[in-house]
Amino acid sequence: MIVPSPHPSVAIPGVSLGEFLFRDLDSRRDRAALIDGASGRTLTYGELHDHSVAVARALIARGLEPGDVVAIASPNLPEYAVAFHAVAMAGGCNTTLNPLQTVPEIVHQLADSGARWILTVPPLLEKAREVAAQTRVEEIFVFGEGEGATPFQTLVEEGLAAGASIGAEVGPAGVIPGRVGDPAGHLVALPYSSGTTGRPKGVMLTHRNLVANLAQCHAVDPVEPDEIIIAVLPFFHIYGMVVIMGCGLRAGATVVTLPRFDLEVFLETVERHGVTRAYLVPPIVLALAKHPAVDSYDLSSVRYVMSGAAPLGAEVALACQTRLGCDVTQGYGLTETSPVTHYRPWRWGGDERIASVGPSVPGTEVLIADLETGEPLPRGETGEVWIRGPQVMAGYLNRPDATGRTIDEDGWLHTGDVGRVDEDGALTIVDRAKELIKYKGFQVPPAELEDVLLSHPSVRDAAVIPIPDEEAGEVPKAFVVRSGDVSAEALGAYVAERVSPYKKIRCFEFVDQIPKSPSGKILRRILVDREREAAAAAGA
């Protein structure tokens, strides 16, 4: 009942993240590591490494001790990678923030993590100053310039000019001796996640966690040094941090950054830079499959599209694959697993497996547990997905209670996701356990209904939530963004033809936009809260 990875095991070097990424620096020092998609500004691998070392020294001179936390609140920029790896080399820990977070949300994260510094961009300086006044933040750094903040470039220049006199001697590429202890216990990243439920918690990821996941991903899908990768998904999210920035730099490829997603800008950037590989989320894949603007650009350079962070339906995946003439696949993981646990190798299993996230990556075990009893289930049965492997987090910061509820005494991380594993070890995610709609005792997965809706030619986007029903307990309600003229009755009949009777959508609402997180996940709680408010107002 425990499903091992079908891939051969891989060695996980007992080194820091910097040592792992920059170990062959001499062979690629002059190669472009990061390009700003808007301006074309380029950082070579040599500059990335040398500037990271310089900033690490400047931080050490400011009193950064191993284990100290630095917060980064910024959109994607080439310098984001410099900052992240500088903190890592200095022995510090990065806590990454969504620039759209509110002041109370940032205060919570910085107070909980104990961050001593915050790095941001000029438009967010006012927010950063307000946050600093309420936390232990000692100094604000800024990409660019701004009142009350130290320019990031100043850190680079200080470190380059003063060298080891303000920091430590530099050893091999990616190493400042004495700053990182045991890679298995030394934290390098502290992203915040709600986990299976609750208020965001700090996910403690070690150097070994990230090195392990980079090695696992490379074994399944090696990125080639000549590839051009577009980084439109945010580096503050674990997907952007590890799969895009980490895997790209580990391979010696070139990463082209964009600060946010705009379809026309995205398409123009892909064309102009000859992007070969795009790590995306389902809403962007959907746009590539359906939006008319795609036909105005030459996307022939794209060889691979990989989708993650939320389930991608077969209809959308196949439509994107056909339209772009490239391979489309998907993977699965969580912030708590650094993130990748499953990855469908290109063309593995043919198009009929395109909705699967594939088998687990090397060294990763899977168990499907009964949703009610927690007992292991055989292959083919649907239940909660449990994961065990070297990429599993060290735990939640300051939350041993939450850690204990998520990782059991045998090391299994309970994901809260519902799925099944077939005879070949391929995992198919059905839905989040907490998001299942309970209709007369039957479990209805919203993601399945959303996939059916998205296959309709007049539907641009959709989200499904439960709403209370006196007779059934809960029934599905769909929020739909239309791309053509279609009625609720027609959509209801369309779905009813394709699902079991108990899964039929009973209510529709047409909207202009579906609320989503920066990583592309549908924010169903916003829609649920909206429904509750509407019901309360109607009752009043």
KOLVEXFI-442326 format. One record per residue (C-alpha): z, x, y; residue number from 1; residue in three letters. Coordinates in steps of 0.25 Angstrom, whole numbers. Example, Ala and Ser with C-alpha at 12.3 -4.5 7.8 and 13.67 -1.06 7.14 Angstrom:
BEGIN
ATOM      z      x      y   nr  rest
ATOM     31     49    -18    1   ALA
ATOM     29     55     -4    2   SER
END
This chain:
BEGIN
ATOM      z      x      y   nr  rest
ATOM      0      0      0    1   MET
ATOM      1     12      9    2   ILE
ATOM    -13     16     13    3   VAL
ATOM    -16     30     16    4   PRO
ATOM    -27     36     24    5   SER
ATOM    -40     38     16    6   PRO
ATOM    -43     50     25    7   HIS
ATOM    -39     64     21    8   PRO
ATOM    -26     69     27    9   SER
ATOM    -27     78     40   10   VAL
ATOM    -18     89     44   11   ALA
ATOM    -10     86     56   12   ILE
ATOM     -7     99     64   13   PRO
ATOM      7    101     68   14   GLY
ATOM      3    104     83   15   VAL
ATOM      5     98     96   16   SER
ATOM     -6     89    102   17   LEU
ATOM    -11    100    111   18   GLY
ATOM    -13    110    100   19   GLU
ATOM    -20    100     92   20   PHE
ATOM    -30     96    103   21   LEU
ATOM    -33    110    109   22   PHE
ATOM    -32    119     97   23   ARG
ATOM    -47    122     98   24   ASP
ATOM    -48    123    113   25   LEU
ATOM    -56    136    114   26   ASP
ATOM    -68    129    107   27   SER
ATOM    -69    118    117   28   ARG
ATOM    -62    123    130   29   ARG
ATOM    -75    120    138   30   ASP
ATOM    -78    107    132   31   ARG
ATOM    -76     94    140   32   ALA
ATOM    -63     87    135   33   ALA
ATOM    -62     76    145   34   LEU
ATOM    -72     70    155   35   ILE
ATOM    -68     59    166   36   ASP
ATOM    -78     48    163   37   GLY
ATOM    -79     44    177   38   ALA
ATOM    -81     58    184   39   SER
ATOM    -85     67    173   40   GLY
ATOM    -74     76    176   41   ARG
ATOM    -71     85    164   42   THR
ATOM    -60     92    157   43   LEU
ATOM    -64    103    147   44   THR
ATOM    -55    106    135   45   TYR
ATOM    -50    119    142   46   GLY
ATOM    -46    111    154   47   GLU
ATOM    -39    100    146   48   LEU
ATOM    -31    111    139   49   HIS
ATOM    -28    120    151   50   ASP
ATOM    -25    108    160   51   HIS
ATOM    -16    102    150   52   SER
ATOM     -8    115    148   53   VAL
ATOM     -7    117    163   54   ALA
ATOM     -2    103    165   55   VAL
ATOM      8    105    153   56   ALA
ATOM     13    118    160   57   ARG
ATOM     15    110    174   58   ALA
ATOM     23     99    167   59   LEU
ATOM     32    109    160   60   ILE
ATOM     34    116    173   61   ALA
ATOM     39    102    178   62   ARG
ATOM     49    101    167   63   GLY
ATOM     42     94    156   64   LEU
ATOM     50     96    143   65   GLU
ATOM     45     94    129   66   PRO
ATOM     46     79    127   67   GLY
ATOM     45     75    141   68   ASP
ATOM     36     63    144   69   VAL
ATOM     24     62    154   70   VAL
ATOM     18     49    157   71   ALA
ATOM      3     47    160   72   ILE
ATOM     -2     35    167   73   ALA
ATOM    -17     37    169   74   SER
ATOM    -31     32    165   75   PRO
ATOM    -40     41    157   76   ASN
ATOM    -43     55    164   77   LEU
ATOM    -46     68    158   78   PRO
ATOM    -33     73    164   79   GLU
ATOM    -26     63    156   80   TYR
ATOM    -28     72    144   81   ALA
ATOM    -23     84    152   82   VAL
ATOM    -10     77    155   83   ALA
ATOM     -8     72    141   84   PHE
ATOM    -10     85    134   85   HIS
ATOM     -2     93    145   86   ALA
ATOM     10     84    142   87   VAL
ATOM      8     86    127   88   ALA
ATOM      7    101    129   89   MET
ATOM     19    102    137   90   ALA
ATOM     27     95    126   91   GLY
ATOM     28     82    134   92   GLY
ATOM     25     68    130   93   CYS
ATOM     14     59    136   94   ASN
ATOM     18     44    139   95   THR
ATOM      5     37    143   96   THR
ATOM      4     25    151   97   LEU
ATOM     -6     14    154   98   ASN
ATOM    -10     16    169   99   PRO
ATOM     -9      0    170  100   LEU
ATOM      5     -1    166  101   GLN
ATOM     14     -7    176  102   THR
ATOM     26      1    183  103   VAL
ATOM     36     -5    174  104   PRO
ATOM     28     -2    161  105   GLU
ATOM     27     12    166  106   ILE
ATOM     41     13    170  107   VAL
ATOM     45      9    156  108   HIS
ATOM     36     19    149  109   GLN
ATOM     41     31    158  110   LEU
ATOM     55     27    157  111   ALA
ATOM     55     25    142  112   ASP
ATOM     47     38    140  113   SER
ATOM     55     46    150  114   GLY
ATOM     42     51    157  115   ALA
ATOM     45     62    167  116   ARG
ATOM     31     62    173  117   TRP
ATOM     20     53    175  118   ILE
ATOM      5     56    177  119   LEU
ATOM     -4     45    183  120   THR
ATOM    -16     43    192  121   VAL
ATOM    -17     40    207  122   PRO
ATOM    -18     25    206  123   PRO
ATOM     -5     24    198  124   LEU
ATOM      3     33    206  125   LEU
ATOM     11     22    213  126   GLU
ATOM     14     16    200  127   LYS
ATOM     18     30    195  128   ALA
ATOM     27     33    207  129   ARG
ATOM     34     19    204  130   GLU
ATOM     36     22    190  131   VAL
ATOM     41     36    193  132   ALA
ATOM     52     30    202  133   ALA
ATOM     57     22    190  134   GLN
ATOM     57     33    179  135   THR
ATOM     60     47    177  136   ARG
ATOM     46     52    181  137   VAL
ATOM     48     65    189  138   GLU
ATOM     33     67    194  139   GLU
ATOM     20     60    194  140   ILE
ATOM      7     67    191  141   PHE
ATOM     -6     61    195  142   VAL
ATOM    -21     63    191  143   PHE
ATOM    -26     66    205  144   GLY
ATOM    -17     65    217  145   GLU
ATOM     -7     55    222  146   GLY
ATOM      5     54    231  147   GLU
ATOM     18     57    224  148   GLY
ATOM     11     63    211  149   ALA
ATOM      8     77    207  150   THR
ATOM     -7     79    204  151   PRO
ATOM    -10     81    189  152   PHE
ATOM    -20     92    194  153   GLN
ATOM     -8     99    200  154   THR
ATOM     -1    101    186  155   LEU
ATOM    -14    106    181  156   VAL
ATOM    -15    117    192  157   GLU
ATOM      0    120    191  158   GLU
ATOM     -2    123    176  159   GLY
ATOM    -15    131    177  160   LEU
ATOM    -10    139    189  161   ALA
ATOM      4    143    184  162   ALA
ATOM      1    144    169  163   GLY
ATOM     13    147    160  164   ALA
ATOM     22    150    172  165   SER
ATOM     25    135    173  166   ILE
ATOM     24    131    159  167   GLY
ATOM     23    137    145  168   ALA
ATOM     14    148    139  169   GLU
ATOM      2    141    132  170   VAL
ATOM     -1    143    118  171   GLY
ATOM    -13    139    110  172   PRO
ATOM    -21    128    116  173   ALA
ATOM    -13    115    118  174   GLY
ATOM      0    122    116  175   VAL
ATOM     11    125    126  176   ILE
ATOM     21    132    116  177   PRO
ATOM     35    126    115  178   GLY
ATOM     31    112    121  179   ARG
ATOM     28    104    109  180   VAL
ATOM     38    104     98  181   GLY
ATOM     36     98     84  182   ASP
ATOM     23     90     86  183   PRO
ATOM     28     79     76  184   ALA
ATOM     40     76     85  185   GLY
ATOM     35     80     99  186   HIS
ATOM     30     68    107  187   LEU
ATOM     17     69    115  188   VAL
ATOM     13     55    118  189   ALA
ATOM     22     43    121  190   LEU
ATOM     12     31    123  191   PRO
ATOM     19     17    124  192   TYR
ATOM     16      6    115  193   SER
ATOM     22     -8    112  194   SER
ATOM     20     -5     97  195   GLY
ATOM     20    -17     88  196   THR
ATOM     28    -25     99  197   THR
ATOM     37    -23    111  198   GLY
ATOM     38    -15    124  199   ARG
ATOM     30     -2    125  200   PRO
ATOM     37      9    118  201   LYS
ATOM     34     24    118  202   GLY
ATOM     26     29    106  203   VAL
ATOM     31     43    102  204   MET
ATOM     19     51     98  205   LEU
ATOM     20     66     94  206   THR
ATOM     11     77     94  207   HIS
ATOM      9     76     79  208   ARG
ATOM      6     61     81  209   ASN
ATOM     -6     63     90  210   LEU
ATOM    -10     76     83  211   VAL
ATOM    -10     68     69  212   ALA
ATOM    -18     57     75  213   ASN
ATOM    -28     66     81  214   LEU
ATOM    -30     73     68  215   ALA
ATOM    -31     60     60  216   GLN
ATOM    -41     54     69  217   CYS
ATOM    -50     67     69  218   HIS
ATOM    -50     66     53  219   ALA
ATOM    -55     52     53  220   VAL
ATOM    -65     53     65  221   ASP
ATOM    -67     67     71  222   PRO
ATOM    -72     67     85  223   VAL
ATOM    -82     78     88  224   GLU
ATOM    -81     88     99  225   PRO
ATOM    -94     84    105  226   ASP
ATOM    -90     69    107  227   GLU
ATOM    -88     62    120  228   ILE
ATOM    -76     52    119  229   ILE
ATOM    -74     41    130  230   ILE
ATOM    -59     39    134  231   ALA
ATOM    -59     25    140  232   VAL
ATOM    -46     21    132  233   LEU
ATOM    -34     26    139  234   PRO
ATOM    -27     39    136  235   PHE
ATOM    -14     32    138  236   PHE
ATOM    -16     24    126  237   HIS
ATOM    -14     31    112  238   ILE
ATOM    -29     28    108  239   TYR
ATOM    -34     35    120  240   GLY
ATOM    -24     46    120  241   MET
ATOM    -26     50    105  242   VAL
ATOM    -39     44    100  243   VAL
ATOM    -47     47    112  244   ILE
ATOM    -41     58    120  245   MET
ATOM    -34     65    108  246   GLY
ATOM    -46     64     98  247   CYS
ATOM    -56     68    108  248   GLY
ATOM    -49     80    113  249   LEU
ATOM    -45     84     99  250   ARG
ATOM    -59     85     95  251   ALA
ATOM    -64     92    108  252   GLY
ATOM    -73     80    112  253   ALA
ATOM    -75     75    126  254   THR
ATOM    -67     63    131  255   VAL
ATOM    -72     55    143  256   VAL
ATOM    -61     48    150  257   THR
ATOM    -62     34    158  258   LEU
ATOM    -50     29    165  259   PRO
ATOM    -52     14    161  260   ARG
ATOM    -62      5    154  261   PHE
ATOM    -74      0    162  262   ASP
ATOM    -85     -4    153  263   LEU
ATOM    -97      1    162  264   GLU
ATOM    -89     14    165  265   VAL
ATOM    -86     16    150  266   PHE
ATOM   -101     14    146  267   LEU
ATOM   -106     23    157  268   GLU
ATOM    -96     34    153  269   THR
ATOM   -100     33    139  270   VAL
ATOM   -115     34    143  271   GLU
ATOM   -113     45    153  272   ARG
ATOM   -104     54    144  273   HIS
ATOM   -111     52    131  274   GLY
ATOM    -98     47    124  275   VAL
ATOM    -99     48    109  276   THR
ATOM    -86     41    105  277   ARG
ATOM    -78     30    111  278   ALA
ATOM    -64     26    107  279   TYR
ATOM    -62     11    112  280   LEU
ATOM    -55     -2    110  281   VAL
ATOM    -60    -15    106  282   PRO
ATOM    -63    -21    120  283   PRO
ATOM    -72     -9    123  284   ILE
ATOM    -79    -10    110  285   VAL
ATOM    -81    -24    113  286   LEU
ATOM    -87    -21    126  287   ALA
ATOM    -97    -11    120  288   LEU
ATOM   -101    -21    110  289   ALA
ATOM   -103    -33    119  290   LYS
ATOM   -104    -29    134  291   HIS
ATOM   -118    -30    140  292   PRO
ATOM   -115    -17    149  293   ALA
ATOM   -115     -8    136  294   VAL
ATOM   -131    -10    135  295   ASP
ATOM   -132     -3    149  296   SER
ATOM   -127     11    144  297   TYR
ATOM   -131     21    134  298   ASP
ATOM   -120     22    124  299   LEU
ATOM   -128     29    113  300   SER
ATOM   -119     42    114  301   SER
ATOM   -107     34    108  302   VAL
ATOM   -106     37     93  303   ARG
ATOM    -92     31     90  304   TYR
ATOM    -84     19     95  305   VAL
ATOM    -69     18     90  306   MET
ATOM    -61      6     93  307   SER
ATOM    -45      6     93  308   GLY
ATOM    -33      0     99  309   ALA
ATOM    -36    -14     94  310   ALA
ATOM    -44    -21     83  311   PRO
ATOM    -60    -20     84  312   LEU
ATOM    -67    -31     77  313   GLY
ATOM    -79    -29     69  314   ALA
ATOM    -89    -37     77  315   GLU
ATOM    -86    -29     90  316   VAL
ATOM    -86    -16     83  317   ALA
ATOM    -99    -19     76  318   LEU
ATOM   -105    -24     89  319   ALA
ATOM   -101    -11     96  320   CYS
ATOM   -106     -2     85  321   GLN
ATOM   -120     -9     85  322   THR
ATOM   -122     -9    100  323   ARG
ATOM   -118      5    102  324   LEU
ATOM   -124     11     90  325   GLY
ATOM   -111     19     87  326   CYS
ATOM   -100     18     77  327   ASP
ATOM    -88      9     80  328   VAL
ATOM    -75     10     73  329   THR
ATOM    -60      8     76  330   GLN
ATOM    -46     14     73  331   GLY
ATOM    -32      9     73  332   TYR
ATOM    -19     14     78  333   GLY
ATOM     -7     13     87  334   LEU
ATOM      0     20     98  335   THR
ATOM     11     22     87  336   GLU
ATOM      1     30     78  337   THR
ATOM     -5     39     88  338   SER
ATOM    -14     30     87  339   PRO
ATOM    -24     31     75  340   VAL
ATOM    -20     26     61  341   THR
ATOM    -34     21     57  342   HIS
ATOM    -48     25     60  343   TYR
ATOM    -61     19     54  344   ARG
ATOM    -70     31     53  345   PRO
ATOM    -84     29     58  346   TRP
ATOM    -92     20     49  347   ARG
ATOM    -81     20     39  348   TRP
ATOM    -83      7     30  349   GLY
ATOM    -96      3     38  350   GLY
ATOM    -97     -8     48  351   ASP
ATOM    -89    -18     39  352   GLU
ATOM    -76    -10     42  353   ARG
ATOM    -78     -9     57  354   ILE
ATOM    -66    -18     59  355   ALA
ATOM    -57     -9     51  356   SER
ATOM    -49      3     58  357   VAL
ATOM    -52     11     45  358   GLY
ATOM    -42     19     37  359   PRO
ATOM    -30     26     42  360   SER
ATOM    -32     40     47  361   VAL
ATOM    -27     52     39  362   PRO
ATOM    -12     53     36  363   GLY
ATOM    -10     38     39  364   THR
ATOM     -4     28     30  365   GLU
ATOM     -6     13     31  366   VAL
ATOM      2      1     26  367   LEU
ATOM      0    -14     28  368   ILE
ATOM     13    -21     28  369   ALA
ATOM     15    -36     26  370   ASP
ATOM     18    -42     40  371   LEU
ATOM     30    -50     35  372   GLU
ATOM     37    -41     25  373   THR
ATOM     32    -27     28  374   GLY
ATOM     28    -25     14  375   GLU
ATOM     16    -16     11  376   PRO
ATOM      3    -24      8  377   LEU
ATOM     -9    -20      0  378   PRO
ATOM    -23    -16      5  379   ARG
ATOM    -30    -28     11  380   GLY
ATOM    -18    -36     15  381   GLU
ATOM    -15    -38     30  382   THR
ATOM     -2    -33     36  383   GLY
ATOM      5    -24     46  384   GLU
ATOM     -1    -10     47  385   VAL
ATOM      9      1     45  386   TRP
ATOM      5     16     48  387   ILE
ATOM     11     29     43  388   ARG
ATOM      6     43     48  389   GLY
ATOM      8     55     56  390   PRO
ATOM      2     48     69  391   GLN
ATOM     14     38     69  392   VAL
ATOM     22     39     81  393   MET
ATOM     36     45     82  394   ALA
ATOM     41     32     86  395   GLY
ATOM     44     24     99  396   TYR
ATOM     51     31    110  397   LEU
ATOM     66     27    112  398   ASN
ATOM     63     15    102  399   ARG
ATOM     68     18     88  400   PRO
ATOM     69      3     86  401   ASP
ATOM     55      1     89  402   ALA
ATOM     51     14     81  403   THR
ATOM     59      9     69  404   GLY
ATOM     52     -5     69  405   ARG
ATOM     38      2     70  406   THR
ATOM     39     14     60  407   ILE
ATOM     47     11     48  408   ASP
ATOM     56     21     40  409   GLU
ATOM     44     25     31  410   ASP
ATOM     35     29     43  411   GLY
ATOM     26     17     44  412   TRP
ATOM     22     12     58  413   LEU
ATOM     21     -3     58  414   HIS
ATOM      9     -6     67  415   THR
ATOM     11    -21     69  416   GLY
ATOM     -4    -22     66  417   ASP
ATOM    -10    -30     55  418   VAL
ATOM    -20    -25     46  419   GLY
ATOM    -25    -22     32  420   ARG
ATOM    -30    -10     24  421   VAL
ATOM    -42    -12     15  422   ASP
ATOM    -45     -4      2  423   GLU
ATOM    -51      8      9  424   ASP
ATOM    -39      9     19  425   GLY
ATOM    -46      3     31  426   ALA
ATOM    -37     -4     40  427   LEU
ATOM    -41    -17     47  428   THR
ATOM    -31    -22     59  429   ILE
ATOM    -30    -37     59  430   VAL
ATOM    -20    -38     71  431   ASP
ATOM     -7    -35     77  432   ARG
ATOM      4    -41     69  433   ALA
ATOM     11    -47     81  434   LYS
ATOM     -2    -53     87  435   GLU
ATOM     -5    -61     74  436   LEU
ATOM     -7    -75     77  437   ILE
ATOM      1    -84     67  438   LYS
ATOM     -6    -97     65  439   TYR
ATOM      1   -106     55  440   LYS
ATOM      6    -94     48  441   GLY
ATOM     -8    -87     47  442   PHE
ATOM     -9    -74     55  443   GLN
ATOM    -21    -74     64  444   VAL
ATOM    -25    -60     70  445   PRO
ATOM    -30    -61     85  446   PRO
ATOM    -39    -49     83  447   ALA
ATOM    -47    -55     72  448   GLU
ATOM    -50    -67     81  449   LEU
ATOM    -53    -58     93  450   GLU
ATOM    -63    -51     84  451   ASP
ATOM    -70    -64     81  452   VAL
ATOM    -70    -69     95  453   LEU
ATOM    -76    -55    100  454   LEU
ATOM    -88    -57     90  455   SER
ATOM    -92    -69     98  456   HIS
ATOM   -104    -65    107  457   PRO
ATOM    -97    -73    119  458   SER
ATOM    -84    -66    118  459   VAL
ATOM    -81    -53    126  460   ARG
ATOM    -66    -52    122  461   ASP
ATOM    -55    -60    116  462   ALA
ATOM    -40    -60    113  463   ALA
ATOM    -33    -69    104  464   VAL
ATOM    -18    -73    104  465   ILE
ATOM     -8    -83     98  466   PRO
ATOM     -4    -95    105  467   ILE
ATOM      7   -105    100  468   PRO
ATOM      3   -117     93  469   ASP
ATOM     13   -128     88  470   GLU
ATOM      6   -130     75  471   GLU
ATOM      1   -116     71  472   ALA
ATOM     11   -107     78  473   GLY
ATOM      0    -99     84  474   GLU
ATOM    -15   -100     86  475   VAL
ATOM    -25    -90     92  476   PRO
ATOM    -30    -91    106  477   LYS
ATOM    -41    -83    111  478   ALA
ATOM    -44    -77    124  479   PHE
ATOM    -59    -74    126  480   VAL
ATOM    -67    -67    136  481   VAL
ATOM    -81    -73    135  482   ARG
ATOM    -94    -65    137  483   SER
ATOM   -102    -78    135  484   GLY
ATOM   -102    -93    136  485   ASP
ATOM    -93    -98    124  486   VAL
ATOM    -83   -109    123  487   SER
ATOM    -69   -109    116  488   ALA
ATOM    -74   -119    106  489   GLU
ATOM    -86   -110    102  490   ALA
ATOM    -77    -98    101  491   LEU
ATOM    -67   -105     93  492   GLY
ATOM    -78   -110     83  493   ALA
ATOM    -83    -96     82  494   TYR
ATOM    -70    -90     78  495   VAL
ATOM    -66   -101     69  496   ALA
ATOM    -79    -98     61  497   GLU
ATOM    -74    -84     59  498   ARG
ATOM    -59    -85     56  499   VAL
ATOM    -50    -92     46  500   SER
ATOM    -46   -106     52  501   PRO
ATOM    -32   -102     55  502   TYR
ATOM    -37    -91     64  503   LYS
ATOM    -46   -100     73  504   LYS
ATOM    -43    -98     88  505   ILE
ATOM    -37   -111     94  506   ARG
ATOM    -38   -107    109  507   CYS
ATOM    -47   -100    118  508   PHE
ATOM    -46    -95    132  509   GLU
ATOM    -57    -88    140  510   PHE
ATOM    -53    -76    148  511   VAL
ATOM    -59    -65    157  512   ASP
ATOM    -52    -53    150  513   GLN
ATOM    -43    -50    138  514   ILE
ATOM    -30    -42    142  515   PRO
ATOM    -30    -29    135  516   LYS
ATOM    -23    -16    135  517   SER
ATOM    -29     -3    139  518   PRO
ATOM    -31      1    124  519   SER
ATOM    -39    -12    122  520   GLY
ATOM    -28    -21    115  521   LYS
ATOM    -28    -35    118  522   ILE
ATOM    -15    -39    126  523   LEU
ATOM    -13    -52    119  524   ARG
ATOM      2    -52    124  525   ARG
ATOM     -4    -55    138  526   ILE
ATOM    -12    -66    133  527   LEU
ATOM      0    -72    125  528   VAL
ATOM      8    -71    138  529   ASP
ATOM     -3    -78    146  530   ARG
ATOM     -3    -89    135  531   GLU
ATOM     12    -91    136  532   ARG
ATOM     12    -91    151  533   GLU
ATOM      1   -102    151  534   ALA
ATOM      9   -110    140  535   ALA
ATOM     22   -109    148  536   ALA
ATOM     14   -114    161  537   ALA
ATOM      8   -125    154  538   ALA
ATOM     22   -129    148  539   GLY
ATOM     28   -129    162  540   ALA
END
